[in-house]
Amino acid sequence: MQSTKSRRKVAPSAAESADSAEKLDQLLLSSAICNGEDVGPFVRKVFTSGKPDTLLQHLRHFARSKESEIEEVCKAHYQDFILAVDDLRSLLSDVDSLKSSLYDSNTKLQSVGLPLLSSLDAFVEARNVSRNVNLALESVRNCIRLMELCSRSNYHLSSSNFYMALKCVDTIESEFLDKTPSSTLKRMLEKKIPEIRWHIERKVSKEFGDWLVEIRVVSRNLGQLAIGQASSARQREEDLRIKQRQAEEQSRLSLRDCVYALEEEDEDGLGGGVGDDINGGSGFPGVDLTPLYRAYHIHQTLGLEDRFKQYYFENRKLQLTSDFQVSSMTPFLESHQTFFAQIAGFFIVEDRIVRTGGGLISKLEVENLWETAVSKMCSVLEDQFSRMQTANHLLLIKDYVSLLGVTLRRYGYLVDPLLDVLSKHRDKYHELLLSDCRKQIAEALSADKFDQMLMKKEYEYSMNVLSFQIQTSDIIPAFPYVAPFSSTVPDCCRIVRSFIEDSVSFMSYGGQLDFFEVVKKYLDRLLSEALDGALLKLINTSIHGVSQAMQVAANMAVMERACDFFFRHAAQLSGIPLRMVERGRRHFPLCKARDAAEEILSGLLKQKVDGFMTLIENVNWMADEPLPNGNEYVNEVIIYLETLVSTAQQILPPHVLKRVLQDVLSHISEKIVGALLGDAVKRFTVHAIMSIDVDVRVLESFADNQAPLLSDEEANQLKTALAELRQLINLLLSNHPENFLNPVIRERSYNTLDYRKVVAISEKLRDPSERLFGTFGSRGGRQNPKKKSLDALIKRLKDVN
């Protein structure tokens, strides 16, 4: 093998290739051919150089070298070939013997294997038949199950049990459609399965559409029920507050008794709210969310969940938008309950769906709808309130809106914007309410006949007296009972009480907790502007007699007690303790009308007295002796005053009667002083003054006789009305008239006298020597050293006069 390898070297050595360029080229060409390289570059080179013969020579030389090499190899292996041929010949005989042995073995194998092969063929055939039978049986079983599923699906479809029908269809599609051997059945299934799904979707969509139509009516009824329950709850709270106020009043009147106020049990079971009764067909009648939830579930099963959510939201949004429409054909006062109840029911249903719908609608989407609804309701309220000119209409709508707010706040909805709209129209409502009350007061006053009110039954007394706390005694009088006031008083009290209740009703449940100051402000306006102004107009235009004036004055005295009740009633309704109202008691708001009534009564009485005082012209001012029983005029005046008192004490309160009598007595005093001061009396004697003193004593005795009717202090105050006349008479009859010039004595005994009147009256004494201040300058030497200073003082007083 080593010699063979040495003979296979064909590349020339490096020394030989360096002999000449031709040898080098020959060497390179030989290497390329031996290595199987491309000889194209050599060909192009020789043709380029124009020496193709050299290449041919090299190729021939290479071929000759290879032939000699092959020959050498053959010579080297000749012996090996001979040996190999001998081996092959010996092997051939062995092969022939092996071939014979194999033939015999094959013959034996064939004889033994043919029966086995027949059995194997039979087995294979039987196995194929068995496999085919099994496949047939499996196909039959699949067909049976398929038919059962189809039958069950048809049954569920006919029973409107769409979810189970879809589950059957899904099972058919996932487990049997690809395994169905019948191409006809497979094509039928491929055609019917989409049709069944489309049919179910259409049926569910129709049911959902019917539910959308039905839920609008149901929502309205649901909203009305929920708002009605809120109203009932509010009424129960109000009843509890009334009982609590009664308990507080009893505790205030009798601190020794323990009064308890118990909370009543919620009989209607309204703690959970209407929305908690909404479920899949039970609870509140008429509310059934089953069609909605079934449609949502079916669409989830169909893989159309997002599309159904969008469809549901858009349809409900359209329904809400249509609910916002306010009919121009129906007054809003008649349609506002339906309008707000529809919206309330809508959001009660949506709240339930958010909590139980499994993500059908999100809380954020409902909040966005609510913001839209609140904005629209505020806009509608603003528009409607701006058009209304009747306070009662505003109150009705406000009450319903506040109930709407209470109802929806329980479900977590923000209702502050609605309450802000109500608060915004607070002033307008009260202005309209004041206007209505002015009209009612004017009608009540115009219908008054100025007669004392007759009550025949106890319920009339309770309705007209006790209900306004204007009674003067806790003892129920005997009936028939003649009240000291006329029908104007209870009529006006009812108007004012209605105003208070309406004002509190408007201010209540509007988000403002402490609203008593607002109610009191408008109550002050009603009393001091509307009622006081109407009474003042009545007094100035319709009073023409003493009896009418006395009745109006009596009415004003009763109204003073009624005003205390009004403010207490307003405080109670506003939840303010009575002690705070009593601690902050204000002046009488009807003071102008009261003062005018007493003034006109006093004026009419003065006119009557003036008629009797004309008899003062018959007084003998130059009498030689005093009259023991006084002058005629005073007797007439006393008879009239006593008759007046006997009548007035039946209807006028003592303090009013005292003020009127004091004014009349003061007027009498002024008339007598005016007569002494007037030009009609030129001169008078001391005896005439002594007769006037008797007149004054008669008047003072009249004042003292009023002590049983009045208090002693008030009777003494009556006598002060005669103070100027009494001090003048005392001065004229005094033995020391010069004491008038003493400031201390004058302040104590003559503080009501005017210097000028004293000087003018004293100058009319009959004898100049007896003049009070003339004596100071006319007694010659009998005068004391003070004569000159007194004369100077008298002169100075005369100059001032």
Secondary structure, 3 states (H helix, E strand, C coil): CHHHHHHCCCCCCHHHHCCCHHHHHHHHHHHHHHCCCCCHHHHHHHHHHCCHHHHHHHHHHHHHHHHHHHHHHHHHCHHHHHHHHHHHHHHHHHHHHHHHHHHHHHHHHHHHHHHHHHHHHHHHHHHHHHHHHHHHHHHHHHHHHHHHHHHHHHHHHHCCCHHHHHHHHHHHHHHHCCCCCCHHHHHHHHHHHHHHHHHHHHHHHHHHHHHHHHHHHHHHHHHHHHHHHHHHHHHHHHHHHHHHHHHHHHHHHCCCCCCCCCCCCCCCCCCCCHHHHECCCCECCCCCCHHHHHHHHHHHHCCCHHHHHHHHHHHHHHHHHHHCCCCCCCCHHHHHHHHHHHHHHHHHHHHHHHHHCCCCCCHHHHHHHHHHHHHHHHHHHHHHHHHCCCHHHHHHHHHHHHHHHHHHHCCCCCCHHHHHHHHHCHHHHHHHHHHHHHHHHHHHHHCCCCCCCEECCHHHHHHHCHHHCCCCCCCCCCCCEECCCCCHHHHHHHHHHHHHHHHHHHHCCCCCCCCHHHHHHHHHHHHHHHHHHHHHHHHHHHCCCHHHHHHHHHHHHHHHHHHHHHHHHHHHHHCCCHHHHHHCCCCCCCHHHHHHHHHHHHHHHHHHHHHHHHHHHHCCCCCCCCCCCCCHHHHHHHHHHHHHHHHHCCCCCHHHHHHHHHHHHHHHHHHHHHHHHCCCCCCECHHHHHHHHHHHHHHHHHHHCCCCCCCHHHHHHHHHCCHHHHHHHHHHCCCCHHHHHCHHHHHHHCCCCCHHHHHHHHCCECCHHHCCCCHHHHCHHHCCCCHHHHHHHHHHHHHHC
